[in-house]
Amino acid sequence: MIQTNAYLLTAPDRGEAVLIDAPGEVWADVEPILQAEKCRLTELWLTHGHWDHMQGGAQVVRASSAKVRAHVADRAMIETPEIMERFMGERMNLQPVHVDHWVTQGERLAALGTEAEVRHVPGHCPGNVLFYFRTAALAFVGDALFNGSIGRTDLPGGDFGTLEKSIREQIYSLPDQTVVHPGHGSATTVAYEKVHNPYVVPL
């Protein structure tokens, strides 16, 4: 409902797929693509624990038995999502998601015949991570950085100084040609944001 992005990465030659983030009702969009490409969803990677990125997670896991990976700093939101209803001020009927593996800074995840590097980028929330595919020059960054903007820091666990440091050290340090896929809005590149983002400039 707030135009949250999800990214489905498939490897038809291997019959595997990875889903990055799970907005509500995302399975209805994912399932026909998996069937058409003859892929099985093996992994669900959560960039962070905010409700709009995990709301559809329980349904995805029930339907696919995908293994879930996320950062432990957002464990409370992912496993007891009713706490988010308190600061949202409304009942959202969020279902907890069981995480099979808590990722860490610098970890390499093997998937789709390649690997993704995990980078911890807190500031929007404590457990925001990005998944960087070096060989494809792609980074999926959650709500840390947007095209010409940055994630909110006024929600519980948010902090602008922390986010600023994370962007400079973990995103701006990626190769300039890296295509950045955010949790909301259109893709951008590291090079473009280093020049044009008004909120965080390189030191």
Secondary structure, DSSP 8 states (H G I E B T S, - for coil): ---B--EEEEETTTTEEEEE---TTTHHHHHHHHHHHT-EEEEEE-S---HHHHTTHHHHHHHH--EEEEEGGGHHHHHSTHHHHHHHTS---------SEEE-TT-EEEETTEEEEEEE--SSSTT-EEEEETTTTEEEEETSEETTEE---SSTT--HHHHHHHIIIIITTS-TT-EEEESBS--EEHHHHHHH-SS----
